[in-house]
Amino acid sequence: MSPAESWGTPRTEQVTWYDPVATAARGAELSGREFLQAIIDGRLPPPPIVELVGGRLVSVGEGEALFRYTPDESVYNPIGMVHGGLLCTLFDTAAGCAVHSLLPAGVGFNTIEIKVSFLEALHADIGALEIRGRVAKRGSRVAFAEADARDGAARLVRSATTSLLIVGAAPPNCP
């Protein structure tokens, strides 16, 4: 018997997405908050990365974005836990969307750096997680944001801080 024969039946996942360039072009005409709300409302498709990892943007406010995500074994690392990079991706997305919610049409952002604190190991049996991004401070060129992941009992399981570069035309009255 070969090693592969003892691994069991392989599992698969299918991922679909829409053209992100077309979505970004349509979104450039909307403020960041309007753009994100259009995604929530289904008037625009979600970004491919969110589809890839299985997250969902569920609400957006002034300087805030909330995602829901339920990990499964397809995101395990080699030692049987949810891969840290997956949560890092979701933190980057939630923090970026929180910043985007404050930006006018035609202005975007790009992550400069991110620091993640892994407070405990995660397994697929954790259930649904809420990943919330919040703007801590926004300047005219750089924004600082934080994100955290909480389980169904509202326990903090991971957190992150990040700096983001604001790209495009900044509004004249921005501090």
Sine and cosine of phi, psi and omega as CSV:
sin_phi,cos_phi,sin_psi,cos_psi,sin_omega,cos_omega
0.00,0.00,0.77,-0.64,0.03,-1.00
-0.98,0.21,0.39,-0.92,0.03,-1.00
-0.81,0.58,-0.65,0.76,-0.03,-1.00
-0.88,0.47,-0.52,0.85,0.00,-1.00
-0.93,0.38,-0.38,0.92,0.01,-1.00
-1.00,0.00,-0.02,1.00,-0.05,-1.00
-0.99,0.15,-0.25,0.97,-0.05,-1.00
1.00,-0.03,-0.18,-0.98,-0.03,-1.00
-0.99,0.16,0.75,-0.66,0.03,-1.00
-0.93,0.38,0.52,-0.86,0.02,-1.00
-0.94,-0.34,0.42,-0.91,-0.02,-1.00
-0.72,-0.69,0.34,-0.94,0.11,-0.99
-0.68,-0.73,0.54,-0.84,0.07,-1.00
-0.89,-0.45,0.70,-0.71,0.01,-1.00
-0.85,-0.52,0.73,-0.68,0.09,-1.00
-0.82,-0.57,0.46,-0.89,0.03,-1.00
-0.41,-0.91,0.21,-0.98,0.02,-1.00
-0.95,-0.31,0.31,-0.95,-0.05,-1.00
-0.84,0.54,0.94,-0.35,-0.04,-1.00
-0.94,0.34,-0.42,0.91,0.01,-1.00
-0.93,0.36,-0.67,0.74,0.03,-1.00
-0.91,0.42,-0.65,0.76,0.02,-1.00
-0.90,0.44,-0.71,0.71,0.01,-1.00
-0.88,0.47,-0.62,0.78,0.01,-1.00
-0.90,0.43,-0.67,0.75,0.05,-1.00
-0.93,0.38,-0.62,0.78,-0.01,-1.00
-0.94,0.35,-0.42,0.91,-0.01,-1.00
-0.90,0.43,-0.29,0.96,0.01,-1.00
-1.00,0.02,-0.10,1.00,-0.06,-1.00
-0.91,-0.42,0.45,-0.89,0.17,-0.99
-0.90,0.44,0.30,-0.95,0.00,-1.00
-0.84,0.55,-0.68,0.73,-0.02,-1.00
-0.92,0.39,-0.65,0.76,0.05,-1.00
-0.89,0.45,-0.66,0.75,0.02,-1.00
-0.87,0.49,-0.75,0.66,-0.02,-1.00
-0.92,0.40,-0.62,0.79,0.03,-1.00
-0.91,0.41,-0.58,0.81,0.05,-1.00
-0.89,0.45,-0.56,0.83,0.07,-1.00
-0.93,0.38,-0.72,0.69,0.02,-1.00
-0.86,0.51,-0.68,0.73,-0.05,-1.00
-0.97,0.25,-0.15,0.99,-0.01,-1.00
0.99,0.12,0.21,0.98,0.06,-1.00
-0.99,0.14,-0.36,0.93,0.12,-0.99
-0.74,-0.68,0.51,-0.86,0.00,-1.00
-0.97,0.24,0.42,-0.91,0.07,-1.00
-0.94,0.34,0.34,-0.94,0.03,-1.00
-0.90,0.44,0.54,-0.84,-0.01,-1.00
-0.82,0.58,-0.60,0.80,-0.03,-1.00
-0.89,0.46,-0.60,0.80,0.01,-1.00
-0.93,0.37,-0.64,0.77,0.07,-1.00
-0.90,0.43,-0.66,0.75,-0.03,-1.00
-0.87,0.50,-0.70,0.72,-0.05,-1.00
-1.00,0.00,-0.19,0.98,0.06,-1.00
1.00,0.05,0.35,0.94,0.06,-1.00
-1.00,0.07,0.15,-0.99,0.02,-1.00
-0.53,-0.85,0.82,-0.57,0.12,-0.99
-0.96,0.28,0.85,-0.53,-0.07,-1.00
-0.92,-0.39,-0.39,0.92,0.08,-1.00
-0.37,-0.93,0.42,-0.91,0.05,-1.00
-0.63,-0.77,0.65,-0.76,0.06,-1.00
-0.70,-0.71,-0.18,-0.98,0.01,-1.00
-0.95,0.31,0.98,-0.22,-0.01,-1.00
0.98,0.22,0.34,0.94,-0.01,-1.00
-0.62,-0.79,0.55,-0.83,0.12,-0.99
-0.58,-0.81,0.66,-0.75,-0.02,-1.00
-0.83,-0.56,0.80,-0.60,0.06,-1.00
-0.90,-0.44,0.44,-0.90,0.17,-0.99
-0.88,-0.48,0.60,-0.80,-0.02,-1.00
-0.46,-0.89,0.71,-0.70,0.08,-1.00
-0.88,-0.48,0.94,-0.34,-0.01,-1.00
-0.94,0.33,0.47,-0.88,0.14,-0.99
-0.72,-0.69,0.01,-1.00,-0.10,-1.00
-0.92,0.39,-0.23,0.97,0.00,-1.00
-0.93,0.36,-0.22,0.98,0.00,-1.00
-0.94,-0.33,0.32,0.95,0.04,-1.00
-0.96,0.27,0.55,-0.84,0.16,-0.99
-1.00,0.09,-0.01,-1.00,-0.07,-1.00
-0.89,0.45,-0.27,0.96,-0.02,-1.00
-0.96,-0.26,0.27,0.96,0.17,-0.99
0.99,0.10,0.50,0.87,0.07,-1.00
-0.77,-0.64,0.35,-0.94,0.05,-1.00
-0.86,0.50,0.78,-0.62,-0.04,-1.00
-0.89,0.45,0.74,-0.68,-0.02,-1.00
-0.88,0.48,-0.54,0.84,0.00,-1.00
-0.91,0.42,-0.48,0.88,0.03,-1.00
-0.90,0.43,-0.75,0.67,0.03,-1.00
-0.91,0.41,-0.57,0.82,0.06,-1.00
-0.87,0.50,-0.68,0.74,0.05,-1.00
-0.87,0.49,-0.71,0.70,0.00,-1.00
-0.92,0.39,-0.60,0.80,0.07,-1.00
-0.90,0.44,-0.70,0.71,0.01,-1.00
-0.87,0.49,-0.66,0.75,0.00,-1.00
-0.92,0.38,-0.73,0.68,-0.03,-1.00
-0.91,0.41,-0.69,0.72,0.02,-1.00
-0.91,0.41,-0.67,0.74,0.03,-1.00
-0.89,0.46,-0.67,0.74,0.02,-1.00
-0.92,0.39,-0.57,0.82,0.06,-1.00
-0.87,0.49,-0.71,0.71,0.05,-1.00
-0.90,0.43,-0.70,0.71,-0.02,-1.00
-0.86,0.52,-0.54,0.84,-0.02,-1.00
-0.88,0.47,-0.29,0.96,-0.01,-1.00
-0.99,-0.17,-0.06,1.00,-0.14,-0.99
-0.99,-0.10,0.55,-0.83,0.06,-1.00
-0.97,0.22,0.15,-0.99,0.04,-1.00
-0.83,0.56,0.64,-0.77,0.05,-1.00
0.99,0.13,0.00,1.00,0.00,-1.00
-0.92,-0.39,0.69,-0.73,-0.02,-1.00
-0.78,-0.63,-0.30,-0.95,-0.06,-1.00
-0.52,-0.86,0.32,-0.95,0.09,-1.00
-0.55,-0.84,0.71,-0.71,-0.02,-1.00
-0.93,0.37,0.74,-0.68,0.09,-1.00
-1.00,-0.04,-0.75,0.66,0.02,-1.00
-0.39,-0.92,0.34,-0.94,0.06,-1.00
-0.56,-0.83,0.63,-0.77,0.06,-1.00
-0.82,-0.57,0.81,-0.59,-0.03,-1.00
-0.91,-0.42,0.68,-0.73,0.10,-0.99
-0.94,-0.34,0.87,-0.49,0.01,-1.00
-1.00,-0.06,0.97,-0.24,-0.13,-0.99
-1.00,0.09,-0.39,0.92,0.09,-1.00
-0.29,-0.96,0.35,-0.94,0.04,-1.00
-0.94,0.35,0.59,-0.81,0.02,-1.00
-0.90,-0.45,0.64,-0.77,0.08,-1.00
-0.81,-0.58,0.25,-0.97,-0.05,-1.00
-0.87,0.50,-0.43,0.90,-0.02,-1.00
-0.97,0.24,0.04,1.00,0.04,-1.00
-0.91,0.41,-0.42,0.91,-0.03,-1.00
0.99,0.14,-0.35,-0.94,-0.07,-1.00
-0.94,0.35,0.66,-0.75,0.08,-1.00
-0.92,-0.39,0.55,-0.83,0.18,-0.98
-0.96,-0.28,0.80,-0.60,0.02,-1.00
-0.92,-0.40,0.92,-0.39,-0.07,-1.00
-0.93,-0.38,0.78,-0.62,0.11,-0.99
-0.96,-0.27,0.63,-0.77,0.00,-1.00
-0.65,-0.76,0.64,-0.77,0.07,-1.00
-0.99,0.16,0.79,-0.61,0.08,-1.00
-1.00,0.02,-0.65,0.76,0.02,-1.00
-0.35,-0.94,0.68,-0.73,0.05,-1.00
-0.86,-0.51,0.81,-0.58,0.13,-0.99
-0.96,-0.28,-0.14,-0.99,-0.01,-1.00
-0.98,0.22,-0.41,0.91,-0.03,-1.00
-0.87,-0.49,-0.48,0.88,-0.05,-1.00
-0.73,-0.68,0.64,-0.77,0.10,-0.99
-0.86,-0.51,0.52,-0.86,0.06,-1.00
-0.89,-0.45,0.74,-0.67,-0.04,-1.00
-0.66,-0.75,0.26,-0.96,0.06,-1.00
-0.71,-0.70,0.37,-0.93,0.03,-1.00
-0.58,-0.82,0.47,-0.89,0.10,-1.00
-0.58,-0.82,0.35,-0.94,0.05,-1.00
-0.87,-0.50,0.75,-0.66,0.02,-1.00
-0.80,-0.60,0.58,-0.81,0.02,-1.00
-0.99,0.11,-0.08,-1.00,-0.04,-1.00
-0.88,0.48,-0.37,0.93,0.05,-1.00
-1.00,-0.08,0.22,0.98,0.01,-1.00
0.92,0.40,0.33,0.94,0.08,-1.00
-0.97,0.23,0.73,-0.69,0.05,-1.00
-0.95,0.30,0.84,-0.54,-0.02,-1.00
-0.92,-0.40,-0.42,0.91,0.05,-1.00
-0.43,-0.90,0.42,-0.91,0.05,-1.00
-0.52,-0.85,0.29,-0.96,-0.03,-1.00
-0.47,-0.88,0.43,-0.90,0.19,-0.98
-0.79,-0.61,0.50,-0.87,-0.07,-1.00
-0.49,-0.87,0.41,-0.91,0.11,-0.99
-0.88,-0.47,0.67,-0.74,-0.04,-1.00
-0.75,-0.66,0.68,-0.74,0.06,-1.00
-1.00,0.09,0.77,-0.64,0.08,-1.00
-1.00,0.03,0.83,-0.56,-0.07,-1.00
-0.88,-0.47,0.61,-0.79,-0.04,-1.00
0.95,-0.32,-0.17,-0.99,-0.04,-1.00
-0.97,0.25,0.86,-0.50,0.06,-1.00
-0.99,0.10,0.61,-0.80,0.03,-1.00
-0.90,0.44,0.58,-0.82,-0.09,-1.00
-0.89,0.46,-0.47,0.88,-0.04,-1.00
-1.00,-0.08,0.22,0.98,0.00,-1.00
-0.96,0.26,0.73,-0.68,0.00,-1.00
-0.91,0.41,0.00,0.00,0.00,0.00
